[in-house]
Amino acid sequence: MRRKLIAGNWKMNGSFAANKALLSELRAGLNPNAACDVLVCAPAPYLAQCADDLTGSGIFLGAQDVSVHGSGAYTGEVSAGMLVDCGCSYVIVGHSERRAYHHESNDLVAQKALQALSAGLHPIVCVGETLEQRESGQTNEVVSSQLQAVLDLIGVDALANIVIAYEPVWAIGTGKTATPQMAQVVHAVLRQQLIAKDVDLAAGMQILYGGSMKPDNAKELLAMADIDGGLIGGAALKAADFLAIVDAI
Ligand code: PGA
């Protein structure tokens, strides 16, 4: 049985004061017997603060992006080693907002995943189709090519250390969620693609769903056979909502 992962993606939200309050509510409210791993992905300037505030909580810390470079003259970039230094164990790569606003290609996302892995981080590789792509019947092809770019670059053994997140672009921040059945179909396609790489490792890999996951729809989504957790945006900013999603497991 795969262990589930509930990951909060705070995006560009927070402040020292707000983070402190949110994390202390999460710590206070988290069921110590929660049947899943819990992760928060904070903005880079607050990672060290969050690492401090999460000490001893059992909640993992992650970042939202990473450079493809290890170090050097790359103004504004943050390396995988720096994220590890700040206490991260996960990093999101290829979020659709980065693909859309920063023109990140499948190849670049794959290189980011490789950098993360080489520093000992678990990359959370995001894939997902736009509404236009869904309506023209291209969903499977789009997500498969996004995933394949990563699979082509990393070694088979690295599968044990990566997480996939299926996030239909049309569902992110819109309040529209894929139905559990719609999401399951895509998760099964992704699982098959992973099985083609390594059947045993694929069986243990977490494929998260993201896109307007909320307390009121989490239970049905998380009950699907190939949905192994959630990547939560808006609802991760309210402790009560995030904890309710954890409890839905
Ligand atoms: P949302 O964001 O839950 O606000 O839709 C999810 C994400 O973008 O990771």
Residues whose N, C-alpha, C, O or C-beta is under 5 A from the ligand:
A	BS01	PGA	N9 A171 I172 G173 T174 G210 G211 S212 M213 L231 I232 G233 G234 A235
